[in-house]
Amino acid sequence: MSASSSENPELGRCIEVDGLRTNYHDHGQGDPVLLIHGSGPGVSAWANWRLVMPALAGNARVVAPDMAGFGYSARPAGGAFGMQAWVDQAVGLLDALQIERADLVGNSFGGALALALAIRHPARVRRLVLMGSAGLPFALTPGLDAVWGYQPSLEAMRGLLDIFAFDRGLVNDELARLRHAASIRPGVQESYAAMFPAPRQRWVDALASREDDIRRLPHETLVIHGREDRVIPLANAYTLADWIPRAQLHVYGRCGHWTQIEHAARFARLVGDFLAEARPDEPLALAR
């Protein structure tokens, strides 16, 4: 670990993926698991997954990148964001790390990306975990509109944290200060504002995969959602569980959009057990 990464835990390792500098964390040994973060302001892989990475890395190789435009990864030239570019970055990272197949765990925006990757590159994916997932058509919620429309201020960040978490005990001034500071690093807000400008319903639609493609997914899938989620509607979880043939669903009560933070230990056990059940030849045998 470099001195900078020891001073700033959000900094992991750095690798070039198709010319794009990508910051990522790589812990543990075993079957690879790719953790894909959400799209909140100031987000990074570490901020999203810090509480569950150590537990999951006890039995697997956990890789958690900052996607292009987020965290400490580079921003594409000209701000060319889009699902295909993010899928290409994720697959390129797997290639660079010589990972043939991985389990995917996607949070919110990351769930939409995990779905798109599994649809476009099914042989690169073993099992799917979709947590508070986008990736379906739905009416833009006030919560998601506030998240994507964030304008930097400490008060605005406090308001967003209230939206994210059911347990207000998790929303303290220190967390708000840390996330606000992350959101105002040079170039971060400019990049963030370029990703999801108003009107924002179009970006919900742009992240959505086709129903027919989702219904054809061969992968064993775990769908997780917080019952009190104010960002992504709970109905998404029921729809995904209905459309994906080999899906199972777990809903956490008294939980908002931050399942992996509000129920960190339970989340890590649930996901760890689900991934540990996989057969070595999944999902190739299922796809025949």
N, C-alpha and C positions, 0 to 999 in steps of 0.2 A: 504494500500500500504506500502511495506517495505521501509526502508531508501534507500536500494540499488536501488529499482525500481524508487524512486523519483529522484535519482541522474542520473540514466540511463533509459530513457524512453523505451528502447528496452526490458527491463526486465519487465515482467508482473507477472503472477502467475506461480507456478510450480506444476506439477502433474506427477505421475508415470503412464505410459501407457505401460502395458505389460513389466514392468521392465525398460522402457526407460524414462528417465527424460525429460519432455516436457515443454518448456516455452510457455505460451500462454497469450493472452489478452482476457478479458471477460467484455464487457460493455453493458449497456442498458437492457431493458426488452421487452418481446414480443416473436414473432416467431423467432427461432434461425437461424442465418446466419453464415456459416463457410466460412471464407476468407482464401484462399490458395495462398501463395506468389509464385513468380517466382524463377529462379535459377541463378541470377546474383551473382558475387563475393561480399561478404560482406552483402548479403541480410538478412533481417529478416522480420517477419510479420509487425513489427512497421515501418520499413523503407519503405515497400511496401504500407501500408494501412493507414499511419498516418493522411493523409489529408482527408480521407473519413470515417474513423471509427466514429468520433463524429457525423457526419450527419446521417449515417445509424443507429447508436445506439439510435437516437431519437425516432425510431419507432420499433426497433427490438433488440433482444439479439445478439450481435456481438461477435463471438469467432474467434480469429485469432492466430493460432499456428505457431511456428517455426517448420518446418518439420525436421525429423532426418537428421543430417549432416549440417544443416543451423542454423544461428543465435545462440541462447543460449540453444537450445535443445541438448541432448546428441547425440553422434555419435555411431552408432551400432558397437558392438565388431567385429573386423576384417574388418570393412568398408564394410559390406554387404548391399549395397544400391540396390534398385530395386523397380519397380512399386508396386509389391505385398506388400513389406514391408511398403511403404509409405501409401498405401490404408489401410493396417492393423492398422497403427498408427492413421490415421484419424478416422477410425471407432472405434478404441479403445478409442480415446479421447471423441467421442460422447457418448460411453457407460459409461465412467468414469464420465462424466458430466450429465448422465441420460437424454440425448437428443435422443428421438426416431427417429425424422426426422428433417432435416435441409435443408435450401436453401444453395446451393454451389455457391461461386463466386471464379473462378480460373483464375489466371494471368499467361499466358505463360506456363511454366512447371506446374504451378498450375492448368491450364486449362486441361492439359493432365491427371493430377491426378483426377480432378473433373469428367472428362469423364469416367475414369476407375472405379472410385468409384460408379458412377451412373449405369454403366453397371453391375458391380458385386454385388451391393447392392441397387437395384432400389427402394425398399421400404423405405430406409433410407433417400431418397432425395425427396424434394418437387419440387423446381424449380432450374434451372441451369443458371448461367451466365458465359460465356466463353469469356475472354478478351485477345486479342493477343495470342490466344491459340495454343499450340502444340497439340499433340495427334493424328495427321494425318501423313501419309507418305509424305514427301516433301524433296527436295534437300537441304542439309545443306547450309545455307546462309553464306556469309563472315562475316556478323554481329554476328550470333550465334557462328560461329567458334571462333571469337575473344573473345566473352563473356566466353565461356567454356574453352578457352585456356589461359585465363588471368594469367599472371605472375606478382606478386605484385610489383608495383611501382606507385608513384603518377602520373607520366606521363601516364602510361598505364590506370590508372583509369580515368583520364581526357579524354583519347581517347574513353573509353567505354561509358562514360556519353554522349559524342558527338553522339555516335551511338544510344543510347537509346532515346534521346530527339530530337524532331524536333525544339523546341524552345530553342536556345542556351542560352537564358537568364536564363534558369533554371540550366544551367551547370556552376556553379561558383566554385572558388577555395575552399571555405568552404565545399561545398557538396563533392567535390573530396577528401578532406582531411578526412572527416568523413567516407566515404565509404572505402577509402584506409585503415584507421585505423581499421575498422571493419574486413577487409579482412586479416589483419596480426595478429589478436589475436592468442594466442598459439593454435596450432592444426587446425586452420580454413583452411589455404591454403592446408595443407596436406589432409584434408578431402575433400576439394573442388576438388583438382587435381585427387583424386581417383574416383570421380563420373563420370567424362566425359573425360577420356583420349583419345588422338588421336589413331586411326582415328575416328572422331566424328559422321559421318553419322550413325553409328550403334546405337548411343544413341538417335538420332532422331527416328530411326526405333523402338527402344525398348520402347519409350514413346507412340508409336502409338497404338490405338485401332483398331480392325477389322471393316471394313466398314459395314458389316452385323450387327454387334453389335450396331454401332452408329445409323444405320437406324431403329433399333428396340426400340430406347429410347422413352419412353412414356411421358417424362417430357416437360413441357413448358420451352423453352430455349431462352435466349437472347444472341446473339453473338455480340461482340463489337470489333472493330479493329481501329487502326490508319492508315490512308491512306498512310502515309510516313514511316511506320514501316520497319526498316532495319534488324530486328532480325528474326521475324516470318512473312512469306509472307502474304500479303493481300488475296491472293487466298485461304488460309486456311479458312478464314471467309466465303467466298462464298461457299466453299465446305461444311462446317459445316451447313450453312443455308440451303443448298440443301439436305443434307443427313438426318438431324434431322426433323422429320415430323412436330413438333410443335415449329419450330424455327422462330425467327425474327432477323433482322440484322440491326445494326447501325454502320456506318462508320464515324469517325471523320476526317475531313480534317485538314491539317496543324498540324498533330499529328503523333508522332513516336510510340515507343513501350510502352510509359508511359502514357496511356490514363488516368489512375486514378490519375496521378500527373499533367499532362499538362492540363487536363480538369476536375479537381477535383470536382468542384461544379456541373457541368453538369453531370458528371459520377454518382455522388451520387444521384442526382434527378432522372436520368434515371433508375438506378438500384432500388432505393427505390420505385419508382412508379410501376415498373415491379413486384417486390416481393409483394407489397401491394395488387395487383390484385388477388393473389392466393386464391383459395377456400380451406376450411379446409381439404377436403378429397383428395386434389391433392397429388401425381399423381395416387393414388390407383384406383380412379374411371376411370382414363384414361387407366389403364393397363388391365382392365377387358376385 
